[in-house]
Amino acid sequence: MLTPPGLKGKQYRVTGNSYPRLVPPNKRRRRIVALVSTVLVVAVISWGAVQLTDIFGSAGRKLSAGSCPAAAPSASKSAAHGAAGDAASPAPTAVPKPQAVTVNVYNATTRGGLAGRTANELKKRGFKIGMVGNATPALDKKVKESARLIGGPSASKALLLLGTHIKGAKTTSDTRKDASVDFVIGNGFTALLSPAQAEKALAVATKPSPKPSAHC
């Protein structure tokens, strides 16, 4: 067979079924090596992506677990801590009975006789009645809400109790030394709540706060 011009002595082999083709012997090897290298690179990249996903996923799970509230202490530890707390600080003062609360009733509206009627109703419910009359000039005709409940630092529980008998009242404090409270009737006053409504309101006002859940 004659050597085609331009081959210059290079070795070629004849391939193909339809017609002879001259292919350099090293070219096919290069293609195979390139294909294998590409497959290896893709495999390494895929493996690295899986590892990164697993690492960051584990970190996220650890952060979520760390944000959960700590488990509640055992009953024995809670009891010991409670005993220590009771010894360190006094127990909170309970809401007094109406018989232990002295209420001064004042009328800050233009409706006559309102203080007397309200005082009688509070007396029927067990409250002690102190002063009854018109409001002071500082409050007369200036109370827009249903009532203004006023007491000193030691009357917070008494004010809470009295507030359950009237809807829409505003509570304020002054510097008096005793535990008496003032019930100043305002322009928004219509009537006291019924005894049943007052009892329900007191139960809601003194209901303990729910304990936080131990689950995330």
C-alpha positions as CSV (number, residue, x, y, z in Angstrom):
1,M,0.0,0.0,0.0
2,L,1.3,3.4,-0.9
3,T,2.0,5.9,1.9
4,P,-0.1,9.0,1.4
5,P,1.8,12.2,1.0
6,G,2.4,14.2,4.2
7,L,2.6,11.3,6.6
8,K,6.4,11.7,6.7
9,G,7.1,8.3,8.1
10,K,4.6,8.3,11.0
11,Q,2.9,5.1,12.0
12,Y,-0.9,4.8,11.5
13,R,-3.3,1.9,11.7
14,V,-6.3,1.2,9.4
15,T,-9.7,1.2,11.2
16,G,-13.3,1.4,10.2
17,N,-15.7,-1.1,8.4
18,S,-17.0,1.1,5.6
19,Y,-13.8,2.7,4.4
20,P,-10.3,2.8,5.8
21,R,-9.6,5.6,8.3
22,L,-6.2,6.6,9.6
23,V,-6.2,7.4,13.3
24,P,-3.1,8.2,15.4
25,P,-2.7,5.4,18.0
26,N,-2.3,7.8,21.0
27,K,-5.4,9.9,20.3
28,R,-7.9,7.2,21.5
29,R,-5.9,6.7,24.7
30,R,-6.1,10.4,25.4
31,R,-9.9,10.4,25.0
32,I,-10.2,7.5,27.4
33,V,-7.9,9.1,30.0
34,A,-9.9,12.4,29.7
35,L,-13.2,10.6,30.2
36,V,-12.0,8.7,33.2
37,S,-10.5,11.9,34.7
38,T,-13.8,13.7,34.2
39,V,-15.8,10.9,36.0
40,L,-13.3,11.0,38.9
41,V,-13.6,14.8,39.3
42,V,-17.4,14.7,39.3
43,A,-17.4,11.9,41.9
44,V,-15.0,13.8,44.2
45,I,-17.1,17.0,44.0
46,S,-20.3,15.0,44.7
47,W,-18.7,13.4,47.7
48,G,-17.5,16.7,49.1
49,A,-21.0,18.2,48.7
50,V,-22.5,15.4,50.7
51,Q,-19.9,15.8,53.5
52,L,-20.6,19.6,53.7
53,T,-24.3,19.0,53.9
54,D,-23.9,16.5,56.7
55,I,-21.6,18.9,58.7
56,F,-23.8,22.0,58.4
57,G,-26.9,19.9,59.1
58,S,-25.4,18.5,62.3
59,A,-24.4,22.0,63.4
60,G,-28.0,23.2,62.9
61,R,-29.4,20.3,64.9
62,K,-26.9,21.1,67.7
63,L,-28.0,24.7,67.7
64,S,-31.7,23.8,67.8
65,A,-31.0,21.4,70.7
66,G,-29.1,24.1,72.5
67,S,-32.0,26.6,72.3
68,C,-34.4,24.2,74.1
69,P,-35.1,25.2,77.7
70,A,-33.2,23.2,80.4
71,A,-35.1,20.3,81.9
72,A,-37.0,20.9,85.1
73,P,-35.1,20.0,88.2
74,S,-36.0,16.9,90.1
75,A,-38.7,17.0,92.8
76,S,-36.2,16.8,95.6
77,K,-34.1,19.6,94.2
78,S,-37.2,21.7,93.6
79,A,-38.4,21.1,97.2
80,A,-35.0,22.0,98.6
81,H,-34.8,25.2,96.5
82,G,-38.3,26.2,97.5
83,A,-37.5,25.7,101.1
84,A,-34.4,27.9,100.7
85,G,-36.4,30.5,98.9
86,D,-39.1,30.6,101.5
87,A,-36.5,31.1,104.2
88,A,-34.8,33.9,102.2
89,S,-38.0,35.9,101.3
90,P,-41.4,36.0,102.8
91,A,-44.4,34.5,101.1
92,P,-46.5,36.8,99.0
93,T,-49.4,38.5,100.8
94,A,-52.8,36.9,100.0
95,V,-55.8,38.9,98.8
96,P,-57.6,40.0,101.9
97,K,-61.3,39.4,102.7
98,P,-63.7,42.3,102.1
99,Q,-64.2,42.5,105.9
100,A,-60.5,43.5,106.2
101,V,-60.7,46.3,103.7
102,T,-61.9,49.9,104.5
103,V,-63.3,51.7,101.5
104,N,-63.9,55.5,101.3
105,V,-66.5,56.2,98.7
106,Y,-66.5,59.6,96.9
107,N,-68.7,60.9,94.1
108,A,-66.9,62.8,91.4
109,T,-70.0,63.1,89.1
110,T,-72.9,65.5,89.0
111,R,-75.4,62.7,89.9
112,G,-76.6,63.1,93.5
113,G,-76.7,60.3,96.0
114,L,-74.4,58.0,94.0
115,A,-71.7,57.7,96.7
116,G,-74.3,56.7,99.3
117,R,-75.9,54.0,97.2
118,T,-72.5,52.6,96.1
119,A,-71.3,52.5,99.7
120,N,-74.4,50.6,100.8
121,E,-73.8,48.0,98.1
122,L,-70.2,47.6,99.0
123,K,-71.2,47.2,102.6
124,K,-73.6,44.4,101.7
125,R,-70.6,42.6,100.1
126,G,-68.7,42.7,103.4
127,F,-66.5,45.8,102.9
128,K,-65.9,48.2,105.7
129,I,-67.1,51.7,104.8
130,G,-65.1,54.7,105.9
131,M,-65.8,58.2,104.5
132,V,-68.7,58.8,102.1
133,G,-69.2,62.1,100.2
134,N,-68.2,64.2,97.3
135,A,-64.7,64.0,95.7
136,T,-62.0,66.5,96.4
137,P,-61.6,69.5,94.0
138,A,-58.6,67.7,92.4
139,L,-60.9,64.9,91.2
140,D,-64.4,66.4,91.2
141,K,-65.9,66.1,87.7
142,K,-62.5,65.0,86.4
143,V,-62.7,61.3,86.5
144,K,-63.9,60.1,83.1
145,E,-63.5,56.3,83.7
146,S,-66.0,54.3,85.7
147,A,-64.0,54.7,89.0
148,R,-60.7,55.7,90.3
149,L,-59.3,53.4,92.9
150,I,-56.6,54.9,95.1
151,G,-54.4,53.4,97.9
152,G,-51.0,53.5,99.5
153,P,-48.1,51.1,99.2
154,S,-49.6,48.6,101.6
155,A,-53.0,48.5,99.9
156,S,-52.0,46.8,96.6
157,K,-54.0,43.6,97.4
158,A,-57.0,45.5,98.7
159,L,-57.0,47.5,95.5
160,L,-56.9,44.3,93.5
161,L,-59.9,42.9,95.5
162,L,-61.9,46.2,95.1
163,G,-61.1,46.3,91.4
164,T,-62.9,43.0,90.8
165,H,-66.2,44.6,91.7
166,I,-66.1,47.4,89.1
167,K,-65.4,47.2,85.3
168,G,-63.2,49.9,83.6
169,A,-61.7,51.3,86.8
170,K,-58.2,53.0,86.9
171,T,-55.9,52.2,89.9
172,T,-53.5,54.8,91.2
173,S,-51.3,55.1,94.3
174,D,-50.6,57.8,96.9
175,T,-48.4,58.1,100.0
176,R,-50.9,57.3,102.7
177,K,-49.6,55.1,105.5
178,D,-52.7,53.0,106.3
179,A,-54.3,50.2,104.1
180,S,-57.6,52.1,103.4
181,V,-58.6,52.6,99.8
182,D,-60.7,55.2,98.0
183,F,-63.4,54.4,95.5
184,V,-64.0,57.6,93.5
185,I,-67.0,57.3,91.2
186,G,-66.4,58.6,87.7
187,N,-68.6,59.7,84.8
188,G,-68.3,56.3,83.2
189,F,-69.9,54.5,86.2
190,T,-73.2,52.7,85.7
191,A,-73.2,50.0,88.4
192,L,-71.0,47.5,90.3
193,L,-70.5,44.1,88.8
194,S,-72.7,41.4,90.3
195,P,-71.2,39.4,93.2
196,A,-70.9,36.4,90.9
197,Q,-69.1,38.4,88.3
198,A,-66.8,39.9,90.9
199,E,-66.0,36.4,92.2
200,K,-65.2,35.2,88.7
201,A,-63.0,38.3,88.1
202,L,-61.1,37.7,91.3
203,A,-60.4,34.0,90.3
204,V,-59.0,35.2,87.0
205,A,-56.9,38.0,88.7
206,T,-55.3,35.6,91.2
207,K,-54.9,32.6,88.9
208,P,-51.2,31.4,88.9
209,S,-49.2,31.9,85.7
210,P,-48.9,28.6,83.7
211,K,-45.5,26.8,83.9
212,P,-43.4,26.8,80.8
213,S,-43.5,23.6,78.8
214,A,-40.5,21.3,79.0
215,H,-40.8,20.3,75.3
216,C,-39.3,22.3,72.4
